[in-house]
Amino acid sequence: MIQAIDLLSGVLLSIGALFILVGSIGLLRMPDVFTRMHAAGITDTIGAAAIILGLMLIAGWSIVLIKLLLVLIFLMLLNPTACHSLARATVHGVRSPWQGTSKRQ
Amino acid sequence: MLILIVIALLTAMGLALIRAIKGPAVYDRILASNTFSTKTVLMIAVLGFLTGEAEFYLDIALMYTLVGFIVTVAVLKVSEFGDLGQSQTDSVEDTQ
């Protein structure tokens, strides 16, 4: 049982780290602000959630679990809000979404 | 195991920092700093488990979550309106 929980926590932590790396590469490689926002959303949702859930499995039943739950709730609540206001501010500015195609075609 | 997660988070933070430095518009920089603060929260949480004092580190992570959100919204507001809303009553009177 203990080993199963450790294995599950390791799998969740690995998934979180993988998705965070993918999101960061997308943040660096995408051609436009909006597509970069889309790539950074991976980090904010599944990356953070998987890593916090993996840490929760390590923590067990204690006050640490409640604090991790609070961190997860705040991340889930505040990051989409910040991203939405960023997208609105970008649209309010002169930026319009990227309409081109890849240069490799 | 946890040290590998810390290394992955540090790599991702470096990539976000590159985007924040060379981002063409101010929105790219704000997006990169928001992502950077999320990764910092995760790294503080993982570091707490790595050092064995998770309770204290998670308090700092909780604070960092809220401060990161406030920083993002405040910088957005300054970059869009030019101030933090001190002249809000004047603008309301102007529109009426």
N, CA and C atoms of all chains as a GROMACS GRO file, in nm:
protein
  603
    1MET      N    1   0.083  -0.121   0.000
    1MET     CA    2   0.000   0.000   0.000
    1MET      C    3   0.086   0.125   0.000
    2ILE      N    4   0.185   0.126   0.091
    2ILE     CA    5   0.275   0.241   0.098
    2ILE      C    6   0.352   0.255  -0.033
    3GLN      N    7   0.396   0.141  -0.085
    3GLN     CA    8   0.471   0.146  -0.211
    3GLN      C    9   0.384   0.194  -0.326
    4ALA      N   10   0.256   0.154  -0.325
    4ALA     CA   11   0.165   0.198  -0.431
    4ALA      C   12   0.146   0.349  -0.425
    5ILE      N   13   0.134   0.403  -0.302
    5ILE     CA   14   0.117   0.549  -0.289
    5ILE      C   15   0.244   0.620  -0.335
    6ASP      N   16   0.361   0.566  -0.300
    6ASP     CA   17   0.486   0.627  -0.345
    6ASP      C   18   0.498   0.626  -0.497
    7LEU      N   19   0.459   0.510  -0.555
    7LEU     CA   20   0.467   0.499  -0.701
    7LEU      C   21   0.374   0.599  -0.768
    8LEU      N   22   0.251   0.611  -0.716
    8LEU     CA   23   0.154   0.705  -0.774
    8LEU      C   24   0.203   0.848  -0.760
    9SER      N   25   0.262   0.880  -0.645
    9SER     CA   26   0.313   1.016  -0.626
    9SER      C   27   0.429   1.044  -0.720
   10GLY      N   28   0.516   0.946  -0.742
   10GLY     CA   29   0.625   0.965  -0.836
   10GLY      C   30   0.575   0.986  -0.978
   11VAL      N   31   0.473   0.908  -1.016
   11VAL     CA   32   0.416   0.924  -1.150
   11VAL      C   33   0.354   1.062  -1.166
   12LEU      N   34   0.282   1.108  -1.063
   12LEU     CA   35   0.218   1.241  -1.072
   12LEU      C   36   0.323   1.351  -1.079
   13LEU      N   37   0.429   1.339  -0.998
   13LEU     CA   38   0.534   1.441  -1.001
   13LEU      C   39   0.604   1.443  -1.137
   14SER      N   40   0.627   1.324  -1.195
   14SER     CA   41   0.692   1.320  -1.326
   14SER      C   42   0.605   1.381  -1.433
   15ILE      N   43   0.473   1.351  -1.427
   15ILE     CA   44   0.381   1.411  -1.525
   15ILE      C   45   0.382   1.562  -1.512
   16GLY      N   46   0.381   1.612  -1.388
   16GLY     CA   47   0.382   1.757  -1.368
   16GLY      C   48   0.508   1.821  -1.422
   17ALA      N   49   0.625   1.759  -1.394
   17ALA     CA   50   0.750   1.817  -1.443
   17ALA      C   51   0.756   1.814  -1.595
   18LEU      N   52   0.706   1.705  -1.655
   18LEU     CA   53   0.706   1.694  -1.802
   18LEU      C   54   0.620   1.803  -1.864
   19PHE      N   55   0.498   1.823  -1.807
   19PHE     CA   56   0.410   1.922  -1.868
   19PHE      C   57   0.463   2.063  -1.845
   20ILE      N   58   0.532   2.085  -1.733
   20ILE     CA   59   0.588   2.219  -1.710
   20ILE      C   60   0.700   2.246  -1.810
   21LEU      N   61   0.782   2.145  -1.837
   21LEU     CA   62   0.887   2.164  -1.938
   21LEU      C   63   0.827   2.190  -2.075
   22VAL      N   64   0.721   2.114  -2.111
   22VAL     CA   65   0.657   2.133  -2.242
   22VAL      C   66   0.598   2.274  -2.252
   23GLY      N   67   0.534   2.320  -2.144
   23GLY     CA   68   0.476   2.454  -2.145
   23GLY      C   69   0.582   2.561  -2.159
   24SER      N   70   0.698   2.541  -2.095
   24SER     CA   71   0.802   2.642  -2.105
   24SER      C   72   0.863   2.646  -2.244
   25ILE      N   73   0.880   2.527  -2.305
   25ILE     CA   74   0.933   2.526  -2.442
   25ILE      C   75   0.834   2.595  -2.536
   26GLY      N   76   0.703   2.570  -2.514
   26GLY     CA   77   0.603   2.638  -2.594
   26GLY      C   78   0.603   2.788  -2.572
   27LEU      N   79   0.625   2.829  -2.447
   27LEU     CA   80   0.634   2.973  -2.417
   27LEU      C   81   0.748   3.038  -2.492
   28LEU      N   82   0.855   2.960  -2.513
   28LEU     CA   83   0.972   3.016  -2.582
   28LEU      C   84   0.956   3.010  -2.734
   29ARG      N   85   0.883   2.911  -2.786
   29ARG     CA   86   0.886   2.884  -2.929
   29ARG      C   87   0.767   2.938  -3.007
   30MET      N   88   0.655   2.965  -2.939
   30MET     CA   89   0.533   3.003  -3.011
   30MET      C   90   0.548   3.141  -3.073
   31PRO      N   91   0.475   3.170  -3.181
   31PRO     CA   92   0.501   3.292  -3.257
   31PRO      C   93   0.429   3.418  -3.208
   32ASP      N   94   0.337   3.408  -3.114
   32ASP     CA   95   0.247   3.520  -3.088
   32ASP      C   96   0.214   3.524  -2.939
   33VAL      N   97   0.163   3.637  -2.890
   33VAL     CA   98   0.132   3.647  -2.747
   33VAL      C   99   0.022   3.549  -2.710
   34PHE      N  100  -0.080   3.537  -2.795
   34PHE     CA  101  -0.194   3.452  -2.760
   34PHE      C  102  -0.157   3.305  -2.762
   35THR      N  103  -0.078   3.265  -2.859
   35THR     CA  104  -0.035   3.125  -2.862
   35THR      C  105   0.060   3.095  -2.746
   36ARG      N  106   0.140   3.196  -2.706
   36ARG     CA  107   0.225   3.176  -2.589
   36ARG      C  108   0.142   3.162  -2.463
   37MET      N  109   0.031   3.240  -2.458
   37MET     CA  110  -0.060   3.227  -2.344
   37MET      C  111  -0.118   3.086  -2.337
   38HIS      N  112  -0.151   3.033  -2.453
   38HIS     CA  113  -0.204   2.897  -2.460
   38HIS      C  114  -0.102   2.795  -2.411
   39ALA      N  115   0.025   2.818  -2.447
   39ALA     CA  116   0.128   2.725  -2.401
   39ALA      C  117   0.152   2.738  -2.251
   40ALA      N  118   0.146   2.862  -2.201
   40ALA     CA  119   0.170   2.882  -2.058
   40ALA      C  120   0.055   2.829  -1.974
   41GLY      N  121  -0.063   2.812  -2.036
   41GLY     CA  122  -0.175   2.756  -1.963
   41GLY      C  123  -0.150   2.612  -1.919
   42ILE      N  124  -0.068   2.540  -1.994
   42ILE     CA  125  -0.033   2.403  -1.954
   42ILE      C  126   0.036   2.403  -1.819
   43THR      N  127   0.130   2.498  -1.803
   43THR     CA  128   0.200   2.509  -1.675
   43THR      C  129   0.105   2.540  -1.561
   44ASP      N  130   0.010   2.630  -1.588
   44ASP     CA  131  -0.073   2.679  -1.479
   44ASP      C  132  -0.177   2.577  -1.437
   45THR      N  133  -0.221   2.489  -1.526
   45THR     CA  134  -0.328   2.397  -1.489
   45THR      C  135  -0.274   2.258  -1.455
   46ILE      N  136  -0.234   2.182  -1.557
   46ILE     CA  137  -0.205   2.041  -1.527
   46ILE      C  138  -0.069   2.026  -1.461
   47GLY      N  139   0.027   2.113  -1.494
   47GLY     CA  140   0.158   2.101  -1.431
   47GLY      C  141   0.151   2.125  -1.282
   48ALA      N  142   0.091   2.241  -1.244
   48ALA     CA  143   0.080   2.274  -1.102
   48ALA      C  144  -0.006   2.173  -1.029
   49ALA      N  145  -0.120   2.132  -1.090
   49ALA     CA  146  -0.211   2.039  -1.023
   49ALA      C  147  -0.144   1.905  -1.002
   50ALA      N  148  -0.071   1.854  -1.102
   50ALA     CA  149  -0.008   1.723  -1.087
   50ALA      C  150   0.101   1.726  -0.981
   51ILE      N  151   0.181   1.834  -0.979
   51ILE     CA  152   0.289   1.839  -0.880
   51ILE      C  153   0.232   1.852  -0.739
   52ILE      N  154   0.129   1.937  -0.721
   52ILE     CA  155   0.072   1.954  -0.587
   52ILE      C  156   0.003   1.824  -0.542
   53LEU      N  157  -0.064   1.755  -0.635
   53LEU     CA  158  -0.128   1.628  -0.597
   53LEU      C  159  -0.024   1.523  -0.559
   54GLY      N  160   0.089   1.520  -0.632
   54GLY     CA  161   0.196   1.428  -0.595
   54GLY      C  162   0.255   1.458  -0.459
   55LEU      N  163   0.270   1.589  -0.427
   55LEU     CA  164   0.319   1.625  -0.294
   55LEU      C  165   0.217   1.591  -0.185
   56MET      N  166   0.087   1.603  -0.220
   56MET     CA  167  -0.018   1.568  -0.124
   56MET      C  168  -0.008   1.421  -0.087
   57LEU      N  169   0.021   1.335  -0.186
   57LEU     CA  170   0.033   1.192  -0.156
   57LEU      C  171   0.153   1.164  -0.068
   58ILE      N  172   0.261   1.244  -0.083
   58ILE     CA  173   0.376   1.227   0.007
   58ILE      C  174   0.339   1.271   0.149
   59ALA      N  175   0.260   1.381   0.158
   59ALA     CA  176   0.239   1.445   0.288
   59ALA      C  177   0.157   1.358   0.382
   60GLY      N  178   0.057   1.287   0.331
   60GLY     CA  179  -0.029   1.212   0.422
   60GLY      C  180  -0.127   1.304   0.495
   61TRP      N  181  -0.197   1.246   0.595
   61TRP     CA  182  -0.298   1.326   0.664
   61TRP      C  183  -0.231   1.414   0.768
   62SER      N  184  -0.217   1.544   0.737
   62SER     CA  185  -0.159   1.637   0.834
   62SER      C  186  -0.199   1.778   0.793
   63ILE      N  187  -0.144   1.876   0.864
   63ILE     CA  188  -0.173   2.016   0.831
   63ILE      C  189  -0.110   2.052   0.697
   64VAL      N  190  -0.004   1.981   0.659
   64VAL     CA  191   0.063   2.008   0.532
   64VAL      C  192  -0.032   1.984   0.415
   65LEU      N  193  -0.118   1.881   0.432
   65LEU     CA  194  -0.214   1.850   0.326
   65LEU      C  195  -0.311   1.966   0.304
   66ILE      N  196  -0.356   2.027   0.414
   66ILE     CA  197  -0.450   2.138   0.402
   66ILE      C  198  -0.383   2.258   0.338
   67LYS      N  199  -0.256   2.280   0.375
   67LYS     CA  200  -0.186   2.394   0.314
   67LYS      C  201  -0.164   2.370   0.165
   68LEU      N  202  -0.131   2.247   0.128
   68LEU     CA  203  -0.115   2.216  -0.015
   68LEU      C  204  -0.247   2.234  -0.089
   69LEU      N  205  -0.357   2.195  -0.022
   69LEU     CA  206  -0.489   2.213  -0.085
   69LEU      C  207  -0.520   2.361  -0.106
   70LEU      N  208  -0.482   2.444  -0.006
   70LEU     CA  209  -0.503   2.588  -0.021
   70LEU      C  210  -0.420   2.644  -0.136
   71VAL      N  211  -0.293   2.601  -0.146
   71VAL     CA  212  -0.208   2.648  -0.257
   71VAL      C  213  -0.271   2.608  -0.390
   72LEU      N  214  -0.323   2.484  -0.397
   72LEU     CA  215  -0.383   2.436  -0.522
   72LEU      C  216  -0.508   2.518  -0.557
   73ILE      N  217  -0.591   2.545  -0.454
   73ILE     CA  218  -0.714   2.622  -0.480
   73ILE      C  219  -0.679   2.762  -0.528
   74PHE      N  220  -0.582   2.826  -0.462
   74PHE     CA  221  -0.548   2.962  -0.503
   74PHE      C  222  -0.487   2.964  -0.642
   75LEU      N  223  -0.401   2.864  -0.672
   75LEU     CA  224  -0.343   2.860  -0.807
   75LEU      C  225  -0.451   2.843  -0.912
   76MET      N  226  -0.547   2.752  -0.885
   76MET     CA  227  -0.653   2.727  -0.982
   76MET      C  228  -0.745   2.847  -0.996
   77LEU      N  229  -0.758   2.926  -0.888
   77LEU     CA  230  -0.850   3.040  -0.891
   77LEU      C  231  -0.784   3.164  -0.954
   78LEU      N  232  -0.657   3.188  -0.921
   78LEU     CA  233  -0.596   3.316  -0.956
   78LEU      C  234  -0.528   3.314  -1.092
   79ASN      N  235  -0.471   3.199  -1.132
   79ASN     CA  236  -0.398   3.198  -1.258
   79ASN      C  237  -0.487   3.218  -1.379
   80PRO      N  238  -0.605   3.152  -1.390
   80PRO     CA  239  -0.693   3.184  -1.503
   80PRO      C  240  -0.741   3.328  -1.502
   81THR      N  241  -0.762   3.385  -1.381
   81THR     CA  242  -0.803   3.525  -1.374
   81THR      C  243  -0.695   3.617  -1.430
   82ALA      N  244  -0.572   3.593  -1.390
   82ALA     CA  245  -0.462   3.675  -1.439
   82ALA      C  246  -0.445   3.658  -1.589
   83CYS      N  247  -0.459   3.534  -1.637
   83CYS     CA  248  -0.441   3.509  -1.780
   83CYS      C  249  -0.553   3.575  -1.860
   84HIS      N  250  -0.676   3.573  -1.805
   84HIS     CA  251  -0.788   3.636  -1.874
   84HIS      C  252  -0.769   3.787  -1.883
   85SER      N  253  -0.727   3.849  -1.772
   85SER     CA  254  -0.707   3.994  -1.777
   85SER      C  255  -0.591   4.029  -1.868
   86LEU      N  256  -0.491   3.942  -1.874
   86LEU     CA  257  -0.379   3.966  -1.967
   86LEU      C  258  -0.426   3.959  -2.111
   87ALA      N  259  -0.513   3.861  -2.141
   87ALA     CA  260  -0.564   3.850  -2.278
   87ALA      C  261  -0.650   3.970  -2.313
   88ARG      N  262  -0.732   4.017  -2.217
   88ARG     CA  263  -0.814   4.135  -2.243
   88ARG      C  264  -0.729   4.259  -2.266
   89ALA      N  265  -0.623   4.273  -2.183
   89ALA     CA  266  -0.535   4.389  -2.202
   89ALA      C  267  -0.464   4.382  -2.336
   90THR      N  268  -0.427   4.260  -2.378
   90THR     CA  269  -0.360   4.246  -2.506
   90THR      C  270  -0.453   4.281  -2.621
   91VAL      N  271  -0.580   4.241  -2.611
   91VAL     CA  272  -0.676   4.274  -2.716
   91VAL      C  273  -0.703   4.424  -2.716
   92HIS      N  274  -0.708   4.485  -2.594
   92HIS     CA  275  -0.729   4.630  -2.587
   92HIS      C  276  -0.616   4.708  -2.648
   93GLY      N  277  -0.494   4.651  -2.640
   93GLY     CA  278  -0.382   4.716  -2.705
   93GLY      C  279  -0.391   4.700  -2.856
   94VAL      N  280  -0.284   4.730  -2.921
   94VAL     CA  281  -0.289   4.726  -3.067
   94VAL      C  282  -0.277   4.585  -3.122
   95ARG      N  283  -0.252   4.488  -3.033
   95ARG     CA  284  -0.222   4.353  -3.082
   95ARG      C  285  -0.348   4.285  -3.135
   96SER      N  286  -0.338   4.223  -3.251
   96SER     CA  287  -0.442   4.134  -3.299
   96SER      C  288  -0.382   3.995  -3.312
   97PRO      N  289  -0.465   3.890  -3.303
   97PRO     CA  290  -0.409   3.756  -3.305
   97PRO      C  291  -0.333   3.724  -3.433
   98TRP      N  292  -0.239   3.632  -3.416
   98TRP     CA  293  -0.149   3.595  -3.525
   98TRP      C  294  -0.227   3.519  -3.630
   99GLN      N  295  -0.226   3.567  -3.755
   99GLN     CA  296  -0.305   3.505  -3.860
   99GLN      C  297  -0.220   3.434  -3.963
  100GLY      N  298  -0.091   3.434  -3.945
  100GLY     CA  299  -0.004   3.378  -4.048
  100GLY      C  300   0.004   3.227  -4.041
  101THR      N  301   0.085   3.172  -4.128
  101THR     CA  302   0.111   3.030  -4.125
  101THR      C  303   0.258   3.008  -4.096
  102SER      N  304   0.294   2.883  -4.071
  102SER     CA  305   0.432   2.852  -4.039
  102SER      C  306   0.522   2.879  -4.158
  103LYS      N  307   0.643   2.924  -4.127
  103LYS     CA  308   0.735   2.958  -4.235
  103LYS      C  309   0.789   2.835  -4.306
  104ARG      N  310   0.770   2.720  -4.246
  104ARG     CA  311   0.830   2.599  -4.303
  104ARG      C  312   0.745   2.542  -4.415
  105GLN      N  313   0.628   2.594  -4.440
  105GLN     CA  314   0.544   2.533  -4.542
  105GLN      C  315   0.592   2.572  -4.682
  106MET      N  316   1.439   1.168  -0.636
  106MET     CA  317   1.315   1.195  -0.709
  106MET      C  318   1.279   1.343  -0.706
  107LEU      N  319   1.273   1.398  -0.582
  107LEU     CA  320   1.233   1.538  -0.571
  107LEU      C  321   1.337   1.632  -0.630
  108ILE      N  322   1.465   1.591  -0.622
  108ILE     CA  323   1.569   1.679  -0.676
  108ILE      C  324   1.557   1.688  -0.828
  109LEU      N  325   1.509   1.581  -0.892
  109LEU     CA  326   1.487   1.587  -1.038
  109LEU      C  327   1.375   1.685  -1.071
  110ILE      N  328   1.271   1.687  -0.988
  110ILE     CA  329   1.162   1.782  -1.010
  110ILE      C  330   1.212   1.925  -0.995
  111VAL      N  331   1.300   1.946  -0.895
  111VAL     CA  332   1.356   2.081  -0.877
  111VAL      C  333   1.439   2.121  -0.998
  112ILE      N  334   1.516   2.026  -1.052
  112ILE     CA  335   1.598   2.058  -1.170
  112ILE      C  336   1.509   2.091  -1.290
  113ALA      N  337   1.401   2.013  -1.308
  113ALA     CA  338   1.310   2.041  -1.419
  113ALA      C  339   1.245   2.177  -1.403
  114LEU      N  340   1.206   2.211  -1.279
  114LEU     CA  341   1.145   2.341  -1.256
  114LEU      C  342   1.244   2.454  -1.281
  115LEU      N  343   1.371   2.433  -1.242
  115LEU     CA  344   1.472   2.537  -1.266
  115LEU      C  345   1.494   2.556  -1.416
  116THR      N  346   1.496   2.445  -1.492
  116THR     CA  347   1.511   2.457  -1.638
  116THR      C  348   1.395   2.536  -1.698
  117ALA      N  349   1.273   2.503  -1.653
  117ALA     CA  350   1.157   2.572  -1.706
  117ALA      C  351   1.160   2.720  -1.669
  118MET      N  352   1.208   2.749  -1.546
  118MET     CA  353   1.219   2.890  -1.506
  118MET      C  354   1.320   2.964  -1.590
  119GLY      N  355   1.430   2.895  -1.626
  119GLY     CA  356   1.528   2.958  -1.715
  119GLY      C  357   1.470   2.990  -1.851
  120LEU      N  358   1.390   2.897  -1.905
  120LEU     CA  359   1.327   2.922  -2.036
  120LEU      C  360   1.230   3.039  -2.028
  121ALA      N  361   1.152   3.045  -1.918
  121ALA     CA  362   1.059   3.158  -1.902
  121ALA      C  363   1.136   3.289  -1.888
  122LEU      N  364   1.253   3.282  -1.822
  122LEU     CA  365   1.333   3.404  -1.806
  122LEU      C  366   1.387   3.453  -1.940
  123ILE      N  367   1.424   3.357  -2.028
  123ILE     CA  368   1.470   3.397  -2.161
  123ILE      C  369   1.358   3.470  -2.235
  124ARG      N  370   1.235   3.417  -2.224
  124ARG     CA  371   1.121   3.483  -2.290
  124ARG      C  372   1.096   3.620  -2.228
  125ALA      N  373   1.113   3.631  -2.096
  125ALA     CA  374   1.090   3.761  -2.032
  125ALA      C  375   1.196   3.862  -2.075
  126ILE      N  376   1.317   3.816  -2.102
  126ILE     CA  377   1.422   3.911  -2.142
  126ILE      C  378   1.404   3.954  -2.287
  127LYS      N  379   1.376   3.858  -2.377
  127LYS     CA  380   1.371   3.894  -2.518
  127LYS      C  381   1.231   3.914  -2.572
  128GLY      N  382   1.127   3.911  -2.484
  128GLY     CA  383   0.991   3.928  -2.532
  128GLY      C  384   0.971   4.060  -2.604
  129PRO      N  385   0.912   4.059  -2.723
  129PRO     CA  386   0.903   4.184  -2.798
  129PRO      C  387   0.808   4.286  -2.735
  130ALA      N  388   0.695   4.243  -2.683
  130ALA     CA  389   0.600   4.338  -2.625
  130ALA      C  390   0.600   4.325  -2.473
  131VAL      N  391   0.534   4.420  -2.407
  131VAL     CA  392   0.528   4.415  -2.261
  131VAL      C  393   0.441   4.299  -2.215
  132TYR      N  394   0.346   4.256  -2.301
  132TYR     CA  395   0.257   4.146  -2.262
  132TYR      C  396   0.333   4.015  -2.253
  133ASP      N  397   0.431   3.996  -2.340
  133ASP     CA  398   0.513   3.875  -2.332
  133ASP      C  399   0.588   3.870  -2.199
  134ARG      N  400   0.638   3.988  -2.158
  134ARG     CA  401   0.713   3.990  -2.032
  134ARG      C  402   0.622   3.962  -1.914
  135ILE      N  403   0.500   4.019  -1.917
  135ILE     CA  404   0.407   3.995  -1.806
  135ILE      C  405   0.367   3.848  -1.802
  136LEU      N  406   0.342   3.789  -1.918
  136LEU     CA  407   0.307   3.646  -1.924
  136LEU      C  408   0.421   3.561  -1.869
  137ALA      N  409   0.544   3.595  -1.909
  137ALA     CA  410   0.658   3.517  -1.861
  137ALA      C  411   0.676   3.533  -1.711
  138SER      N  412   0.652   3.654  -1.658
  138SER     CA  413   0.670   3.672  -1.513
  138SER      C  414   0.560   3.600  -1.436
  139ASN      N  415   0.439   3.593  -1.493
  139ASN     CA  416   0.331   3.519  -1.428
  139ASN      C  417   0.364   3.369  -1.423
  140THR      N  418   0.412   3.316  -1.534
  140THR     CA  419   0.451   3.175  -1.536
  140THR      C  420   0.568   3.150  -1.442
  141PHE      N  421   0.658   3.246  -1.437
  141PHE     CA  422   0.775   3.233  -1.347
  141PHE      C  423   0.730   3.227  -1.202
  142SER      N  424   0.630   3.309  -1.166
  142SER     CA  425   0.586   3.308  -1.026
  142SER      C  426   0.514   3.176  -0.992
  143THR      N  427   0.438   3.121  -1.088
  143THR     CA  428   0.375   2.990  -1.065
  143THR      C  429   0.481   2.883  -1.040
  144LYS      N  430   0.586   2.886  -1.124
  144LYS     CA  431   0.691   2.785  -1.106
  144LYS      C  432   0.767   2.806  -0.977
  145THR      N  433   0.780   2.932  -0.934
  145THR     CA  434   0.847   2.957  -0.806
  145THR      C  435   0.768   2.898  -0.691
  146VAL      N  436   0.634   2.913  -0.696
  146VAL     CA  437   0.549   2.855  -0.592
  146VAL      C  438   0.569   2.704  -0.586
  147LEU      N  439   0.568   2.640  -0.703
  147LEU     CA  440   0.585   2.494  -0.706
  147LEU      C  441   0.723   2.455  -0.654
  148MET      N  442   0.825   2.535  -0.688
  148MET     CA  443   0.960   2.499  -0.645
  148MET      C  444   0.975   2.517  -0.495
  149ILE      N  445   0.910   2.620  -0.438
  149ILE     CA  446   0.917   2.638  -0.292
  149ILE      C  447   0.849   2.520  -0.223
  150ALA      N  448   0.736   2.474  -0.278
  150ALA     CA  449   0.667   2.360  -0.218
  150ALA      C  450   0.753   2.234  -0.223
  151VAL      N  451   0.814   2.208  -0.339
  151VAL     CA  452   0.898   2.089  -0.352
  151VAL      C  453   1.021   2.099  -0.262
  152LEU      N  454   1.079   2.219  -0.252
  152LEU     CA  455   1.196   2.239  -0.166
  152LEU      C  456   1.161   2.216  -0.020
  153GLY      N  457   1.037   2.252   0.019
  153GLY     CA  458   0.994   2.225   0.156
  153GLY      C  459   0.995   2.077   0.186
  154PHE      N  460   0.947   1.996   0.092
  154PHE     CA  461   0.950   1.852   0.115
  154PHE      C  462   1.092   1.798   0.109
  155LEU      N  463   1.179   1.864   0.032
  155LEU     CA  464   1.316   1.817   0.021
  155LEU      C  465   1.394   1.842   0.150
  156THR      N  466   1.366   1.956   0.217
  156THR     CA  467   1.437   1.986   0.340
  156THR      C  468   1.368   1.927   0.462
  157GLY      N  469   1.243   1.877   0.447
  157GLY     CA  470   1.174   1.818   0.561
  157GLY      C  471   1.102   1.916   0.650
  158GLU      N  472   1.095   2.045   0.610
  158GLU     CA  473   1.021   2.144   0.689
  158GLU      C  474   0.908   2.200   0.604
  159ALA      N  475   0.819   2.112   0.561
  159ALA     CA  476   0.721   2.151   0.461
  159ALA      C  477   0.623   2.255   0.513
  160GLU      N  478   0.595   2.255   0.644
  160GLU     CA  479   0.493   2.346   0.696
  160GLU      C  480   0.530   2.491   0.672
  161PHE      N  481   0.656   2.526   0.706
  161PHE     CA  482   0.697   2.666   0.695
  161PHE      C  483   0.711   2.708   0.549
  162TYR      N  484   0.765   2.618   0.468
  162TYR     CA  485   0.784   2.650   0.327
  162TYR      C  486   0.649   2.669   0.257
  163LEU      N  487   0.548   2.591   0.298
  163LEU     CA  488   0.418   2.604   0.230
  163LEU      C  489   0.349   2.734   0.265
  164ASP      N  490   0.375   2.788   0.386
  164ASP     CA  491   0.322   2.922   0.415
  164ASP      C  492   0.379   3.025   0.318
  165ILE      N  493   0.510   3.014   0.293
  165ILE     CA  494   0.574   3.109   0.200
  165ILE      C  495   0.516   3.089   0.060
  166ALA      N  496   0.491   2.963   0.022
  166ALA     CA  497   0.435   2.936  -0.111
  166ALA      C  498   0.296   2.997  -0.125
  167LEU      N  499   0.217   2.986  -0.018
  167LEU     CA  500   0.082   3.044  -0.019
  167LEU      C  501   0.087   3.196  -0.036
  168MET      N  502   0.178   3.260   0.038
  168MET     CA  503   0.195   3.405   0.024
  168MET      C  504   0.239   3.440  -0.118
  169TYR      N  505   0.329   3.360  -0.173
  169TYR     CA  506   0.384   3.391  -0.304
  169TYR      C  507   0.278   3.380  -0.413
  170THR      N  508   0.183   3.287  -0.393
  170THR     CA  509   0.073   3.275  -0.489
  170THR      C  510  -0.005   3.406  -0.498
  171LEU      N  511  -0.044   3.456  -0.378
  171LEU     CA  512  -0.126   3.577  -0.377
  171LEU      C  513  -0.048   3.698  -0.427
  172VAL      N  514   0.080   3.709  -0.384
  172VAL     CA  515   0.160   3.824  -0.426
  172VAL      C  516   0.184   3.820  -0.577
  173GLY      N  517   0.204   3.701  -0.633
  173GLY     CA  518   0.225   3.691  -0.777
  173GLY      C  519   0.105   3.737  -0.855
  174PHE      N  520  -0.014   3.699  -0.809
  174PHE     CA  521  -0.136   3.744  -0.878
  174PHE      C  522  -0.150   3.895  -0.871
  175ILE      N  523  -0.125   3.951  -0.750
  175ILE     CA  524  -0.140   4.097  -0.735
  175ILE      C  525  -0.039   4.170  -0.823
  176VAL      N  526   0.083   4.117  -0.829
  176VAL     CA  527   0.187   4.180  -0.912
  176VAL      C  528   0.145   4.178  -1.058
  177THR      N  529   0.093   4.063  -1.105
  177THR     CA  530   0.054   4.054  -1.246
  177THR      C  531  -0.055   4.155  -1.280
  178VAL      N  532  -0.159   4.160  -1.195
  178VAL     CA  533  -0.269   4.252  -1.225
  178VAL      C  534  -0.226   4.397  -1.213
  179ALA      N  535  -0.138   4.428  -1.114
  179ALA     CA  536  -0.095   4.566  -1.096
  179ALA      C  537  -0.009   4.612  -1.214
  180VAL      N  538   0.082   4.525  -1.258
  180VAL     CA  539   0.167   4.564  -1.372
  180VAL      C  540   0.083   4.580  -1.498
  181LEU      N  541  -0.017   4.491  -1.515
  181LEU     CA  542  -0.108   4.505  -1.630
  181LEU      C  543  -0.181   4.637  -1.626
  182LYS      N  544  -0.230   4.674  -1.508
  182LYS     CA  545  -0.306   4.799  -1.498
  182LYS      C  546  -0.218   4.920  -1.524
  183VAL      N  547  -0.096   4.916  -1.471
  183VAL     CA  548  -0.005   5.028  -1.497
  183VAL      C  549   0.029   5.037  -1.645
  184SER      N  550   0.052   4.922  -1.709
  184SER     CA  551   0.091   4.926  -1.850
  184SER      C  552  -0.026   4.965  -1.939
  185GLU      N  553  -0.150   4.946  -1.891
  185GLU     CA  554  -0.262   4.980  -1.977
  185GLU      C  555  -0.313   5.122  -1.953
  186PHE      N  556  -0.324   5.162  -1.825
  186PHE     CA  557  -0.384   5.292  -1.795
  186PHE      C  558  -0.282   5.398  -1.756
  187GLY      N  559  -0.162   5.356  -1.721
  187GLY     CA  560  -0.061   5.454  -1.683
  187GLY      C  561  -0.055   5.482  -1.535
  188ASP      N  562  -0.156   5.438  -1.457
  188ASP     CA  563  -0.148   5.452  -1.312
  188ASP      C  564  -0.226   5.336  -1.249
  189LEU      N  565  -0.233   5.337  -1.115
  189LEU     CA  566  -0.300   5.228  -1.046
  189LEU      C  567  -0.444   5.262  -1.010
  190GLY      N  568  -0.500   5.368  -1.069
  190GLY     CA  569  -0.640   5.400  -1.043
  190GLY      C  570  -0.658   5.514  -0.946
  191GLN      N  571  -0.553   5.595  -0.921
  191GLN     CA  572  -0.569   5.708  -0.830
  191GLN      C  573  -0.663   5.812  -0.888
  192SER      N  574  -0.662   5.827  -1.021
  192SER     CA  575  -0.743   5.931  -1.085
  192SER      C  576  -0.875   5.874  -1.135
  193GLN      N  577  -0.926   5.772  -1.066
  193GLN     CA  578  -1.046   5.706  -1.115
  193GLN      C  579  -1.167   5.797  -1.105
  194THR      N  580  -1.179   5.872  -0.992
  194THR     CA  581  -1.296   5.958  -0.975
  194THR      C  582  -1.298   6.068  -1.081
  195ASP      N  583  -1.181   6.120  -1.116
  195ASP     CA  584  -1.177   6.224  -1.220
  195ASP      C  585  -1.229   6.171  -1.353
  196SER      N  586  -1.182   6.049  -1.389
  196SER     CA  587  -1.222   5.995  -1.518
  196SER      C  588  -1.372   5.965  -1.520
  197VAL      N  589  -1.428   5.921  -1.404
  197VAL     CA  590  -1.571   5.896  -1.399
  197VAL      C  591  -1.648   6.027  -1.420
  198GLU      N  592  -1.600   6.136  -1.355
  198GLU     CA  593  -1.668   6.264  -1.375
  198GLU      C  594  -1.656   6.311  -1.520
  199ASP      N  595  -1.544   6.281  -1.581
  199ASP     CA  596  -1.526   6.323  -1.720
  199ASP      C  597  -1.624   6.252  -1.812
  200THR      N  598  -1.643   6.121  -1.787
  200THR     CA  599  -1.731   6.048  -1.878
  200THR      C  600  -1.876   6.090  -1.858
  201GLN      N  601  -1.912   6.132  -1.734
  201GLN     CA  602  -2.049   6.181  -1.717
  201GLN      C  603  -2.058   6.322  -1.768
   0.00000   0.00000   0.00000
